[in-house]
Amino acid sequence: MQIDLRTVTIKPLRHTFDNIARRIGADKPASRYQEGTLDMQQTANFHYRPTWDPEHDIYDASRTAIKMADWYAFKDPRQFYYGAYTLARAKQQDTAEANFDFVENRGLAATLPESVRDTVLQLLLPLRHVAWGSNMNNASVCAYSYGTGFSQPHIYQAMDQLGIAQYLTRVGLLLGDVESLDEAKRAWMEDDTWQGLRRYVEDSFVIKDPVELFVAQNVALDGLLYPLVYETIIDDVLSSKGGTAVAMLTQFMTDWFAETRKWVDATVKIAAAESAENKEVMAGWLSQWRDRSAAALLPVARIALGDRTDEVMAEVVQQFNARMAKAGVAI
């Protein structure tokens, strides 16, 4: 008996879902990001308003002062949906684990100058609590904001900050011990150096407007903290003093900020470009939270920079202003 096999090409009746086709046009193949984002926000069949917030629907665009004709104008330039996000972070985690193994297996932590080790423990370990605060804030933005294009990246940001807190814990255990973590918590709770930043984090917990919380956390605080601590102090100042191993241990934070700032800048640009009213609101929030961030980070930066602190902080703020101006908001 002879069996002949042949290939039959089946032409699909349609290339995507109706809700996607209404946005990108009929019979056009959609990307996974578009399918996992566009019009995923529930808009109907709410039985009643939440008893904890009877002024709003459970998903309500009026929780923010920012007004958008279409909340799906927000798009993530990284095209992150769940699959793409987890694959990207898994690859970065492999790199981070290889860096930790390299430092541990070669005993590089023991070769750090004592002054560099002390500076790292004093500077980095209390930042675990800042990362935890960011985790809480980004989860809150995801819960109370409107439109999947805006809310979806915030839950990824929340998970990233939890990972950063865990990496900082590992740095503390590698360069110090459990007592180092306890001492960092005591410093966070009691030392004057950290009380401004601690107050900033705790005040951010009660911001009700989700877009303002995005500005306070992801734009202003992260926009100054990461260039100051990881790009300037760790990668430049401490590396020049023999702290290259620390730069390897914190490479994830440096790479992560370079990646996430693309999404942050795109979000600011889209919100501001929507209307003059939006731009005015964004400029007010950015000025307010930038100034508070700079004031809170100043004593923290002094741990590593000493007499150069004011000069370096001014440069970081200037770079931040230029970045926001490029995004369309002059402050």
Steps between C-alpha positions, in 0.01 A plus 500: 500500500629845421414806706551840343539794734425845388502841664181702507515868578197621692432867463379644832161670485640785710838590645406638841218566742219746424601743775853518357378525141287800592818683597760388247274422206336185373701204377829624641713262710540635853808469718484310828542832679197647324291192575603507865443870547243673279153527653577251774363740762151403616255783429154354560289271719602656830222400740567771758764748605752384757388570857854622578478766226136571407601810298659284228443183303741220579691592182460874457700744288396793721731394784772713341518866400645392163237485225545276197267462201633145466692333783645257247706786358752384762729239349803325642795541259640175644183320377481316831214261555533213750694265271746758367553643850577167666736395220693830523532483877600132496790588267604790725478278808738251339749785449456621858549149641817459290633828641430393860667162434803674346546729802437223755711226335803727459473655843477851356290622792798441732724715279282811533667787687348531847383856434315392184336207681379728783366757252312233306341354814398843628369620163341201331340291773242758622395537135334158539218685677474753215468215250230339715314832507520515121359149482199613704452822300514334160255232611269782613527680164417175322196448724348848477603634158297462181584336168724199462751698293571707810437254784670187362864622512456600865455144623821406315669799665370379840652155447829653383529707816440192713788335312723805557428484875604133496822574307588769755442249778741257329760776465467566873542133590797465261689807624377484859268275701152485649599766754576732206138472388376570853728803524370628165141471624592687817663774290189520279278537806715728717797672331447859389667420166207285393199676655438729201492208258296290741244781528488528119425128469237503775331814362481333158296217652201733547496659152154424360554614140663204316671716236641733766630192683664387173670842481607501866642146492609397152580840350630723780644269767637228273603766247741650751586200719622261232726742308637626833560174685557236234634692200706763687595373846529125431610490137728806508608609849529167683630310194789746477583414864513124444128424518455345154360185660211705644424634151472139382262414785274795416512472121134394493395835652704699246368303203146498637486879537635557148220277370208623715572871444394450136153399618490775765600771251249376242223508760583857608518609135162349408322644807644848446433502126129424551408856604633823647313422823678165531838661435436758773401231751801285410739796530365582845536144624847460348629822659354417840624140520836574335578758768392267780703212353814711464470626859442145634793351306751772588601366847502145361741596222727666757584150636711433190567840342594719797591852388400428138138424593343835408687515168405145397138539609470820295628311194253215555208744534613685186509174305152415631365839388648449153346154484153634586537786252572242231181321608308823447475643852728791585557534876 
